[in-house]
Amino acid sequence: MDMSKMATKPLKPAAFHILLALAGQDSHGYGVMQTVREQSGGRVPIQTGSFYRHLTGLIEDGLVSESPGPKEAEDPRRGIYYHLTARGRQTLDREREYLGDVVAALDRVRPRKATS
């Protein structure tokens, strides 16, 4: 395994899903939370307070930035949109690689199903 992979800890599930939610398009906070719930099948419980704590950390780390949002936004009250930065996309790509390694390791130790 590449030493640079080992130096970075995997993302927490909420942070991973927030980045994943922003990978397709910029969105406002409520939209990101809804996407996280949908993408995780409800397995990543995210409440408003914890969502904004995670989001603040992602912004401070340079993985997400604020953006004004599209002019044709469906709801003008949702003024702040969030955008996945280039660094955020690199982090998401690194996480994909890490998760691929985890799945490969599981496949190597998974007991073979008995055939009848």
Backbone torsions as a table, in degrees:
resi	resn	phi	psi	omega
1	MET	NA	139.0	178.3
2	ASP	-61.5	132.3	-178.6
3	MET	-61.6	-31.4	179.5
4	SER	-66.0	-28.8	176.1
5	LYS	-68.9	-38.0	-176.4
6	MET	-71.2	-25.1	-175.3
7	ALA	-74.1	-19.4	-176.2
8	THR	-106.5	127.1	178.5
9	LYS	-75.0	148.1	175.6
10	PRO	-61.8	152.5	177.7
11	LEU	-70.7	151.3	171.1
12	LYS	-67.7	150.5	-177.0
13	PRO	-53.3	-43.1	-178.7
14	ALA	-63.8	-43.9	-179.8
15	ALA	-64.2	-43.2	177.8
16	PHE	-57.7	-47.8	-176.8
17	HIS	-69.7	-30.4	175.3
18	ILE	-65.9	-45.8	177.3
19	LEU	-61.9	-42.9	179.6
20	LEU	-61.8	-39.6	179.3
21	ALA	-64.1	-31.6	-178.8
22	LEU	-90.0	-5.7	-177.8
23	ALA	-64.9	-31.7	-177.2
24	GLY	-87.1	-35.1	-177.9
25	GLN	-166.9	157.6	173.7
26	ASP	-66.9	152.0	-179.2
27	SER	-156.4	160.9	174.3
28	HIS	-83.3	165.6	-174.1
29	GLY	-53.7	-48.2	-178.8
30	TYR	-61.4	-41.0	178.7
31	GLY	-63.1	-39.7	177.9
32	VAL	-64.2	-45.4	179.8
33	MET	-60.0	-41.9	178.7
34	GLN	-63.3	-42.5	-180.0
35	THR	-64.5	-40.7	177.3
36	VAL	-59.5	-45.4	179.8
37	ARG	-61.4	-43.7	-179.0
38	GLU	-67.8	-49.2	-176.6
39	GLN	-63.9	-31.9	-177.7
40	SER	-91.6	0.0	-177.4
41	GLY	62.1	28.4	-179.8
42	GLY	80.4	1.7	-178.3
43	ARG	-77.0	-16.7	177.2
44	VAL	-108.4	95.8	-179.3
45	PRO	-72.6	121.3	-177.4
46	ILE	-131.2	119.9	177.7
47	GLN	-103.9	164.2	-175.8
48	THR	-54.2	-48.4	-177.9
49	GLY	-61.7	-48.4	-179.2
50	SER	-68.5	-34.5	178.0
51	PHE	-59.5	-49.5	-177.2
52	TYR	-70.8	-27.4	172.4
53	ARG	-65.0	-47.1	178.0
54	HIS	-63.0	-44.8	-178.6
55	LEU	-61.2	-42.5	178.4
56	THR	-59.8	-43.1	177.5
57	GLY	-62.8	-40.8	178.9
58	LEU	-66.2	-37.0	176.8
59	ILE	-67.2	-45.7	179.5
60	GLU	-61.4	-33.1	179.0
61	ASP	-82.0	-2.8	178.2
62	GLY	78.2	18.7	-179.2
63	LEU	-91.5	-24.3	-179.9
64	VAL	-134.8	146.1	174.3
65	SER	-131.4	160.5	175.4
66	GLU	-81.7	148.3	175.8
67	SER	-141.9	155.2	-176.8
68	PRO	-68.7	-17.7	-178.9
69	GLY	86.5	166.8	-178.2
70	PRO	-71.0	148.4	177.9
71	LYS	-62.8	-32.3	-178.3
72	GLU	-92.4	26.2	-179.8
73	ALA	-52.9	140.9	-175.5
74	GLU	-66.7	-22.0	-177.8
75	ASP	-139.3	106.7	-175.8
76	PRO	-63.7	-16.2	177.6
77	ARG	-71.1	-19.9	-179.2
78	ARG	-91.5	76.5	-172.8
79	GLY	-75.4	-36.4	-177.0
80	ILE	-95.0	124.0	173.7
81	TYR	-110.0	161.3	-179.0
82	TYR	-121.1	146.3	-171.5
83	HIS	-131.5	135.5	174.9
84	LEU	-76.1	121.6	-179.9
85	THR	-79.5	171.8	176.3
86	ALA	-59.8	-40.3	178.1
87	ARG	-65.4	-37.7	176.6
88	GLY	-63.8	-39.9	178.7
89	ARG	-66.4	-39.6	177.0
90	GLN	-63.5	-40.7	178.7
91	THR	-63.9	-42.2	178.4
92	LEU	-64.6	-39.5	176.8
93	ASP	-63.8	-41.4	178.2
94	ARG	-64.0	-39.0	178.6
95	GLU	-66.0	-38.0	177.0
96	ARG	-60.4	-42.9	178.8
97	GLU	-63.4	-45.2	179.1
98	TYR	-59.8	-48.1	-179.0
99	LEU	-64.8	-34.5	175.4
100	GLY	-62.5	-41.0	177.0
101	ASP	-63.5	-39.6	179.3
102	VAL	-64.1	-45.8	179.6
103	VAL	-63.0	-41.5	178.5
104	ALA	-62.0	-41.1	178.5
105	ALA	-64.4	-41.2	177.5
106	LEU	-63.1	-41.0	179.3
107	ASP	-63.3	-32.2	179.8
108	ARG	-72.1	-28.6	-177.0
109	VAL	-104.5	-6.5	-179.4
110	ARG	-65.3	128.1	177.3
111	PRO	-62.9	139.8	177.7
112	ARG	-69.3	141.0	176.7
113	LYS	-72.5	136.8	178.6
114	ALA	-71.3	137.1	176.0
115	THR	-97.5	141.3	-178.8
116	SER	-101.5	NA	NA
